Amino acid sequence: MRVIYTFLAVRMLRLARFDLARSDMLYRDGDAAFARSRDRVRRAEALTARADLPSLASMR
């Protein structure tokens, strides 16, 4: 019985580590996506200013 519990504990630890690594990867990818979207907004604002259009903030 002890062998079964040991096996289950080791398996659960491996799954937990995998979930943690996946969570960290998604967190980093989310930060990168947020930075890209902020850069796109900044570029869009610069283009609207060059075209003498109203800014995105004033269009809301």
N, C-alpha and C positions, 0 to 999 in steps of 0.2 A: 504494500500500500504506500509506503514511504517513497518508493521508486516512482510511482505514478504521480504523486504530489510534486516530487522534485522535477520530473519531466514537465508537468503542467506549469510549474513556476518558471522554469527556464524558458519555456515557450512564450509565456505571457510577458516575460522581461524582453525577449526579442521583439515581440509585437509592439510593446510600449516604446522601445527604442526606435523602431521603424516609424511609428506614428509621430514621435517627437521630431525625427529627422525630416519627415514629410511636412510637418507643421512649420519647421524652421525654413524649409525651402519655399513654401507658399508665402511666408511672411516676407522673405527677401524679394520674391517675385512681385509681391504686392507693393512694396516700397519702390521698386524699379518702375512699375507701371504708373504709380502715382507721380513719380518724378518726370516720366515721359509726358504724362497728360498736362502737368504744370508747364512744361516746356512748350507743348503745342498751344496752350492757351496764351502763353507769352508771345509766341510767334504770330498767332492770330491777331492779338491786340496790336502788334507792330504793323501788320499788314493793313488792318482797318485804319490805323492812324495815317499810314502812307496814302491810303485811298480816300482820306477825309470822310470816312463813314463813322456813324456813332459807335461808341465802344460797346462791348458785350454787356458790361455792367449797366449801361444806360438803356439797353434794349429790354431789360427785364421788367 
